[in-house]
Amino acid sequence: MEIALDLGFSGVGTQRLRSPEIQEEHRYKSSLDSVKREPRAAIHSFHRYFGKLVPAIPRMSIREFTHPGDKVLDPFCGSGTTVVEAALAGRAGYGVDLNPLAVLITRAKTAQKEIGCLLMALDRLTAEVAAGQPAKDALLDLPYCVNMSHWFRPDVIRDLMRLKEAIGGLPDLEEQHFFMACFAAVLRDVSNADPRHVFPGYSKRMRALDEAGKRRLDVWGAFVKGARRRIRNLGQFQSGCQGGFPTQAFEGTAVCLPPEVPTVDLVVTNPPYISSIRYLETLKLELHWLGMAPSREAYLNMDRRTLGTERFYRKDYAAWAPTDIVEVDRLTMDLFANDHRKMSCVVGRYFSGMRDFFREMARVLHPSGHLVMKISDSFVREFTIPTHEILPILAKRSGFDLLEAFPDQILSRSLLTKRNSFSKMIPHDWILIWRQGGKGG
């Protein structure tokens, strides 16, 4: 059943779109609540990737809207939660992400390499590292990383360089990629960054521990222990994928998918939020060490291409820019008029990007397919951005019919959603479910 949205505003500074009429009983919400009580696959914990999609969301969606052998896509795949759940359910999983580290982790979590081969490769790494000595000139070949000595001790840097060199020397490319993902997964554990923080930061707590000599950092021990656990979890994942698990992950954007992505039956995704978290910054140490952001310019260029980015120059928001989306232009015009010019640009670019996203999903999705999204409203300065109400308007114009929309309470605060003094804590997310319904208008 399509849900009609009645649009209106309640005043400058606190402007909001009126809440949509939503049926009293949510069939899919009940299904999601039930699935949340099920155990999650251990492979989901491969990397502490911030902003992960709750596995129950793609699991519920796959059960409700697909059959064995169908194709499932996540165009903002992050660490591959949807791709993993698709494989476990006997569906073909496809993931796309702008972040090359996300693609590497997704591929590692769904690797088809035999477990025995990975264990033997780990033994070879152990023997090679044990036999060799850290190169004295290792600092000459350091990867680009701003303030490297601030983030890592000299002995840790040498050990990381030796380990990375050994992994790069593995003859099998799939094994090399798997262990490089393991390398990325333990990198922050041996850094000076406080594990309690979302963004890397050498906190007072960590400094005090170091001054008291209470932190013993063992690069190789952490890597071997972590790699063995991840190999074991991968084995459990492979055992759970009966009849094979065709999965693929590609580097690319959600508004212009790589040509290898086929027509799919279901899209399940969690797009970035406006003014919530600087996603790339949470992963900057890994991106630098793996050579995926080999310079400041490369890092900034990746950030500028991220949907919802705030990486704009003054010239980009010197004048108010219309989006031709009436509901969005009302918001951005008021932001601009209240001297929040940069955020006016951020909000406008975000929804313009999401408009392009829906067009691309309409192209790649089977005519009777479904789109499931987790999203949240945002708080920009004193303005509330009702994202969960604006997106159905954009989706409708690309031919999607809204089946259900319901709030999903945030139970875990491992990901801090209050980004700065200008935003608020997000009380809940929204689950939006659409069916491909026509050509749109």
C-alpha positions in Angstrom: 0.0 0.0 0.0 1.4 3.4 -1.0 1.8 6.0 1.8 0.9 9.5 0.9 3.1 12.3 2.3 1.5 15.6 3.3 4.2 18.3 3.1 4.3 21.4 5.2 6.5 23.6 7.4 6.2 24.8 11.0 8.5 27.8 10.8 12.0 29.0 10.2 14.7 27.4 12.4 12.5 24.5 13.4 11.1 23.7 10.0 9.9 20.1 9.5 7.9 18.2 7.1 4.8 16.7 8.7 5.1 13.0 9.6 3.7 10.6 7.0 0.6 8.6 7.8 1.9 5.1 8.5 -0.3 2.1 9.1 -0.8 1.1 12.8 0.6 -2.3 12.4 3.9 -2.8 10.5 4.2 -6.3 9.1 7.9 -5.8 8.2 8.7 -4.2 11.5 7.4 -7.2 13.3 9.5 -9.5 11.1 12.6 -7.4 11.7 12.1 -7.4 15.5 11.9 -11.2 15.3 15.0 -11.6 13.2 17.0 -9.3 15.5 16.7 -12.0 18.2 18.6 -14.5 16.0 22.4 -14.9 16.4 24.6 -13.1 14.0 27.3 -14.7 11.9 30.8 -14.3 13.5 32.3 -13.2 10.2 30.4 -9.8 10.6 33.0 -8.9 13.3 36.0 -9.1 10.8 36.7 -5.4 11.1 35.6 -2.6 13.5 34.0 -0.8 10.6 32.0 2.1 11.9 28.5 2.7 10.8 27.8 -1.0 10.0 24.4 -2.1 8.9 22.6 -4.3 11.4 22.7 -7.8 9.9 19.0 -8.4 10.8 17.9 -5.8 8.2 19.3 -7.5 5.1 18.4 -10.9 6.6 14.8 -9.9 7.0 14.7 -8.3 3.6 16.2 -11.2 1.8 13.6 -13.6 3.4 10.7 -11.4 2.6 11.5 -10.3 -0.9 13.7 -12.9 -2.6 14.0 -16.6 -3.4 17.1 -18.8 -3.5 19.2 -17.9 -6.5 18.0 -14.3 -6.7 20.5 -11.4 -6.8 20.9 -8.9 -4.0 22.8 -5.6 -4.2 24.1 -3.1 -1.6 25.4 0.0 -3.5 26.8 1.5 -0.2 28.2 -1.9 1.0 30.6 -0.7 3.6 32.1 -3.8 5.3 29.8 -6.2 3.3 27.0 -7.0 5.8 24.4 -7.4 3.0 26.7 -9.4 0.8 27.4 -11.8 3.7 23.7 -12.3 4.5 22.9 -12.8 0.8 25.5 -15.6 0.5 24.3 -17.3 3.7 20.7 -17.3 2.3 21.8 -18.8 -1.0 21.5 -15.6 -3.0 24.0 -13.9 -5.2 25.4 -10.9 -3.3 26.8 -7.8 -5.0 28.5 -4.9 -3.1 29.7 -1.5 -4.4 31.5 1.1 -2.4 33.6 4.2 -3.2 36.0 3.2 -0.4 38.6 0.7 -1.6 39.1 -0.6 2.0 35.4 -1.4 2.2 35.7 -3.5 -1.0 38.8 -5.3 0.4 37.0 -6.2 3.6 33.9 -7.3 1.8 35.9 -9.6 -0.4 37.8 -11.0 2.6 34.6 -11.7 4.5 33.2 -13.7 1.6 36.4 -15.3 0.3 36.1 -18.7 -1.2 39.7 -19.7 -0.6 40.0 -23.0 1.2 40.6 -22.7 4.9 43.5 -25.1 4.8 45.3 -23.0 2.2 44.9 -19.9 4.4 46.3 -21.6 7.4 49.3 -22.9 5.5 49.8 -19.3 4.1 49.7 -18.0 7.7 52.4 -20.6 8.7 54.5 -19.4 5.8 54.2 -15.8 7.0 55.1 -16.9 10.5 58.2 -18.6 9.3 59.3 -15.7 7.1 58.8 -13.1 9.8 60.5 -15.2 12.4 63.5 -15.8 10.1 63.9 -12.2 9.0 64.9 -9.0 10.8 63.1 -5.7 10.7 64.8 -3.6 8.1 66.8 -0.8 9.6 65.9 1.5 6.7 62.2 0.7 7.0 61.4 4.3 7.8 62.6 5.3 4.3 59.8 3.3 2.7 57.0 4.4 5.0 53.5 4.8 3.5 52.0 8.3 3.5 50.4 9.1 6.9 50.3 12.5 8.5 52.1 12.5 11.8 53.1 8.8 11.5 55.2 9.1 14.7 52.3 10.5 16.6 50.1 7.5 15.8 52.7 4.6 16.0 55.8 3.9 18.1 59.0 3.4 16.2 59.2 -0.3 17.0 55.6 -0.8 15.9 56.3 1.0 12.6 59.2 -1.3 11.9 57.2 -4.4 12.7 54.2 -3.3 10.6 56.5 -2.6 7.7 58.0 -6.1 8.0 54.6 -7.7 8.2 53.2 -5.8 5.3 56.2 -6.7 3.2 55.8 -10.4 4.0 52.0 -10.3 3.1 52.8 -8.5 -0.1 55.3 -11.3 -1.0 52.6 -14.1 -0.9 52.4 -15.6 -4.4 48.6 -16.2 -4.2 46.7 -12.9 -4.8 43.6 -14.0 -3.0 45.6 -15.0 0.1 47.5 -11.7 -0.1 44.2 -9.7 -0.1 42.7 -11.7 2.8 45.8 -11.2 5.0 46.0 -7.5 4.0 42.4 -7.2 5.3 43.5 -8.9 8.5 46.4 -6.4 8.7 44.0 -3.5 8.4 41.7 -5.1 11.1 44.5 -5.1 13.7 46.2 -1.8 12.7 44.4 0.4 15.2 44.9 -2.1 18.0 48.7 -1.5 17.8 48.4 2.2 17.3 48.2 5.1 19.8 44.6 5.7 18.8 42.1 5.2 21.7 39.9 2.2 20.8 37.1 3.8 22.7 36.9 6.6 20.2 35.2 6.5 16.8 37.8 8.9 15.3 41.5 8.1 15.7 42.8 10.2 18.6 45.8 9.8 21.0 43.7 10.5 24.2 44.8 11.5 27.7 43.9 8.0 28.8 46.2 6.4 26.3 49.0 8.8 27.1 48.7 8.0 30.8 48.8 4.3 30.1 52.0 4.7 28.0 53.6 6.9 30.6 53.0 4.2 33.2 54.3 1.6 30.8 51.1 -0.4 30.9 50.6 -0.9 27.2 52.5 -3.8 25.6 52.1 -3.7 21.8 52.9 -6.9 20.0 52.3 -6.5 16.3 52.9 -10.0 15.2 51.1 -11.6 18.1 48.0 -9.4 17.5 48.1 -10.2 13.8 48.4 -14.0 14.2 45.8 -14.2 16.9 43.4 -12.1 14.8 44.1 -13.9 11.5 43.4 -17.3 13.1 40.1 -16.1 14.5 39.1 -14.6 11.2 40.1 -17.8 9.3 38.0 -19.8 11.7 35.0 -17.4 11.3 35.4 -17.6 7.5 35.2 -21.4 7.8 31.9 -21.1 9.6 30.6 -18.7 7.0 31.6 -21.0 4.2 29.9 -24.0 5.9 26.8 -21.9 6.2 26.7 -21.2 2.5 25.1 -24.4 1.2 25.3 -24.9 -2.5 27.9 -22.1 -3.1 27.8 -18.4 -2.6 28.4 -16.3 -5.6 29.5 -12.9 -4.3 31.3 -9.9 -5.9 32.4 -6.5 -4.6 33.3 -3.6 -6.8 34.8 -0.2 -6.2 32.5 2.4 -7.6 29.6 4.8 -6.8 26.0 4.2 -6.1 24.8 6.8 -8.6 26.7 5.2 -11.5 27.2 1.5 -10.8 30.1 -0.5 -12.4 29.0 -2.3 -15.6 29.6 -5.7 -14.0 26.6 -5.2 -11.7 23.6 -7.1 -13.2 19.9 -6.6 -12.9 19.0 -7.5 -9.3 15.9 -8.5 -7.4 16.6 -6.7 -4.1 18.6 -3.7 -3.0 19.3 -3.4 0.7 21.5 -0.4 1.8 22.4 2.2 4.4 23.4 5.4 2.7 25.6 8.0 4.6 23.8 10.4 6.9 24.0 14.2 6.6 26.3 15.8 9.1 26.6 12.7 11.2 30.0 11.2 10.9 33.1 11.7 8.7 33.3 8.1 7.6 36.7 8.3 5.9 38.3 9.9 8.9 37.4 6.8 11.0 39.5 4.7 8.6 42.3 7.1 7.7 45.1 5.1 9.4 44.1 1.9 7.5 43.7 3.8 4.2 47.1 5.3 4.5 49.0 2.2 5.5 47.4 0.1 2.7 48.3 2.7 0.1 44.7 3.5 -0.7 45.1 7.1 0.2 48.8 7.7 -0.8 48.7 11.4 -0.4 46.7 14.2 1.2 45.3 15.1 -2.2 44.1 11.5 -2.8 42.4 11.3 0.6 40.6 14.7 0.1 39.5 13.7 -3.4 38.0 10.5 -2.1 36.3 12.5 0.7 34.9 15.0 -1.8 33.3 12.2 -3.8 31.5 10.8 -0.7 27.8 11.3 -0.6 26.9 13.7 2.3 30.5 15.2 2.4 31.1 18.5 4.0 34.4 18.9 2.0 33.4 22.0 0.0 35.3 25.3 -0.8 33.9 28.7 -0.1 33.3 29.3 -3.8 31.0 26.2 -3.8 28.6 27.9 -1.4 29.1 31.6 -2.1 25.6 31.7 -3.7 22.5 29.7 -3.0 22.1 26.9 -5.5 18.7 25.4 -6.3 18.3 21.6 -6.7 15.0 21.7 -8.6 13.6 19.6 -5.7 11.0 22.0 -4.2 10.9 20.3 -0.8 14.7 20.5 -0.5 15.0 24.0 -1.9 12.8 25.2 1.0 15.2 23.8 3.5 18.4 25.0 1.8 17.0 28.4 1.2 16.2 28.9 4.9 19.7 27.5 5.9 21.3 29.9 3.5 19.2 32.8 4.7 20.2 32.0 8.3 23.9 32.3 7.3 24.5 28.5 7.3 25.7 28.7 3.7 28.0 25.7 3.8 25.4 23.4 5.3 22.9 24.7 2.7 25.3 23.4 0.1 25.8 20.1 2.0 22.1 19.4 2.2 21.4 20.4 -1.4 24.2 18.2 -2.8 23.2 15.3 -0.6 19.6 15.1 -1.8 20.6 15.8 -5.4 22.9 12.8 -5.1 20.1 10.7 -3.6 17.8 11.7 -6.5 20.5 10.3 -8.8 20.8 7.2 -6.6 17.1 6.4 -7.0 17.3 6.8 -10.7 20.2 4.3 -10.8 18.4 1.9 -8.6 15.3 2.1 -10.9 17.6 1.1 -13.8 19.3 -1.8 -12.1 16.4 -3.2 -10.1 14.0 -5.9 -11.6 10.6 -4.4 -12.4 9.0 -6.2 -9.5 12.0 -5.9 -7.2 12.3 -4.1 -3.8 14.5 -1.5 -2.2 15.0 -1.5 1.6 16.9 1.3 3.2 18.0 2.3 6.7 18.4 6.0 7.1 18.1 8.7 9.7 16.9 12.3 10.0 19.7 14.8 10.6 20.1 17.9 12.8 21.9 20.7 11.1 22.5 23.7 13.3 19.0 24.5 14.6 17.3 22.8 11.7 15.8 19.3 11.5 16.3 17.7 8.1 13.5 15.1 7.7 15.4 12.8 5.5 13.0 9.9 6.0 10.2 12.1 4.5 12.1 13.6 1.7 13.6 10.4 0.3 10.1 8.8 -0.4 9.3 11.9 -2.5 12.5 11.4 -4.6 11.9 7.6 -4.8 8.4 8.1 -6.1 9.6 10.3 -8.9 11.8 7.4 -10.0 8.9 4.9 -10.0 9.1 3.4 -6.4 6.0 2.8 -4.3 6.5 3.1 -0.5 5.3 0.0 1.2 6.3 0.6 4.8 8.2 3.2 6.9 8.9 2.7 10.6 11.3 3.9 13.2 14.0 1.6 14.4 15.4 2.4 17.8 19.1 2.7 18.1 20.2 0.3 20.9 24.0 0.5 20.6 26.0 3.7 20.9 29.2 2.2 19.7 28.9 4.7 16.8 28.5 8.2 18.2 25.9 10.0 16.1 26.4 13.4 17.7 29.2 14.7 15.5 29.7 18.2 17.0 28.1 20.9 19.0 25.8 21.8 16.1 24.1 18.4 15.9 22.1 16.2 18.3 22.1 12.5 19.2 20.0 10.6 16.7 17.2 8.8 18.7 16.3 6.3 16.1 16.8 5.3 12.5 14.1 4.8 9.9 13.5 1.7 7.8 12.0 2.5 4.4 10.7 -0.2 2.1 9.8 0.3 -1.5 8.6 -1.8 -4.5 9.6 -1.0 -8.0 6.2 0.2 -9.3 6.5 2.1 -12.5 8.3 4.7 -14.5 7.8 7.5 -12.0 7.0 11.1 -12.8 
